[in-house]
Amino acid sequence: MIFLDLVRKRQSVRKYLDKPVEREKIDRCVEAARLAPSASNSQPWKFIVVDGKHLKNKVANATFSKLVSFNAFVPRAPVIVVVTIDKPKLMLQMGNVLKKTNYGLIDIGIATEHFCLQATEEGLGTCILGWFNEKKIKKILDIPKKNKIGLVVSLGYSGHETIREKKRKSVKEISNYNNYKFD
Ligand SMILES: Cc1cc2nc3c(=O)[nH]c(=O)nc-3n(C[C@H](O)[C@H](O)[C@H](O)COP(=O)(O)O)c2cc1C
């Protein structure tokens, strides 16, 4: 697919078909994520693919609550991917402090989007989830204390029939050549 068409086709999918996802397709998504760039090439990510129904439902149920119900669609996804961030090495820890940033979070954001774009190419739908109960998911999946969960992704065949129009700022609002002049 032409890259821009692929980017236009990716959308957050919150409705899934009751259809299992082939592992070879998921493996290609992980491969796309594996090739992502990262600060100091640290590759601080782990992708925990949860496709066993019982375990998957337990993880999915930790992405919403009665109070925060916008992720209540997640249990209907047949696969959940939990993206963790390794504890940074000393040099990167220093970099994070000196530059007042979190390179690990940036890195897994890029890798996760690689994953999602490959999923689109495979005819699959994804939704990146930034809201979840980290403590609960870490317990369910036995994730070591020192590893942080950065993102969770729901994955499956989309139940949406159309690609929604993207609600985005215009190019003029977000980009300029050679100056920072925005109204
Ligand atoms: C870091 C991040 C966290 C997000 N968290 C959630 C979430 O918890 N629940 C959800 O339904 N969508 C979540 N989204 C999806 C966004 O709402 C969505 O990407 C945005 O509205 C643009 O729509 P589109 O993905 O369909 O183009 C998240 C997206 C990102 C990048």
The ligand as a Tripos MOL2 file, in Angstrom:
@<TRIPOS>MOLECULE
LIG
   31    33     1     0     0
SMALL
NO_CHARGES

@<TRIPOS>ATOM
      1 C1         -1.0320    7.7170   23.7020 C.3       1 LIG1
      2 C2         -2.4540    7.4280   23.2920 C.ar      1 LIG1
      3 C3         -3.3730    7.0330   24.2470 C.ar      1 LIG1
      4 C4         -4.6880    6.7300   23.8700 C.ar      1 LIG1
      5 N1         -5.5680    6.2480   24.8090 N.ar      1 LIG1
      6 C5         -6.7950    5.8380   24.4240 C.ar      1 LIG1
      7 C6         -7.6570    5.1780   25.3600 C.ar      1 LIG1
      8 O1         -7.3180    4.9260   26.5150 O.2       1 LIG1
      9 N2         -8.9100    4.8190   24.9090 N.ar      1 LIG1
     10 C7         -9.3130    5.0310   23.6180 C.ar      1 LIG1
     11 O2        -10.4410    4.6520   23.2960 O.2       1 LIG1
     12 N3         -8.4970    5.6470   22.7280 N.ar      1 LIG1
     13 C8         -7.2550    6.0290   23.0870 C.ar      1 LIG1
     14 N4         -6.4010    6.5930   22.1680 N.ar      1 LIG1
     15 C9         -6.8570    6.8020   20.7650 C.3       1 LIG1
     16 C10        -7.0910    8.2750   20.4580 C.3       1 LIG1
     17 O3         -8.2670    8.7160   21.0670 O.3       1 LIG1
     18 C11        -7.1440    8.4370   18.9190 C.3       1 LIG1
     19 O4         -5.9110    8.0440   18.3670 O.3       1 LIG1
     20 C12        -7.4520    9.8650   18.4720 C.3       1 LIG1
     21 O5         -8.7190   10.2730   18.9270 O.3       1 LIG1
     22 C13        -7.4140    9.9990   16.9400 C.3       1 LIG1
     23 O6         -8.3470    9.1170   16.3350 O.3       1 LIG1
     24 P1         -7.8670    7.9610   15.3240 P.3       1 LIG1
     25 O7         -6.8710    7.0850   16.0300 O.co2     1 LIG1
     26 O8         -9.1220    7.1980   15.0030 O.co2     1 LIG1
     27 O9         -7.2660    8.6200   14.1270 O.co2     1 LIG1
     28 C14        -5.1010    6.8870   22.5160 C.ar      1 LIG1
     29 C15        -4.1530    7.2880   21.5580 C.ar      1 LIG1
     30 C16        -2.8410    7.5280   21.9310 C.ar      1 LIG1
     31 C17        -1.8310    7.9080   20.8550 C.3       1 LIG1
@<TRIPOS>BOND
     1     1     2 1
     2     2     3 ar
     3     2    30 ar
     4     3     4 ar
     5     4     5 ar
     6     4    28 ar
     7     5     6 ar
     8     6     7 ar
     9     6    13 1
    10     7     8 2
    11     7     9 ar
    12     9    10 ar
    13    10    11 2
    14    10    12 ar
    15    12    13 ar
    16    13    14 ar
    17    14    15 1
    18    14    28 ar
    19    15    16 1
    20    16    17 1
    21    16    18 1
    22    18    19 1
    23    18    20 1
    24    20    21 1
    25    20    22 1
    26    22    23 1
    27    23    24 1
    28    24    25 2
    29    24    26 1
    30    24    27 1
    31    28    29 ar
    32    29    30 ar
    33    30    31 1
@<TRIPOS>SUBSTRUCTURE
     1 LIG1         1 GROUP 0 **** ****
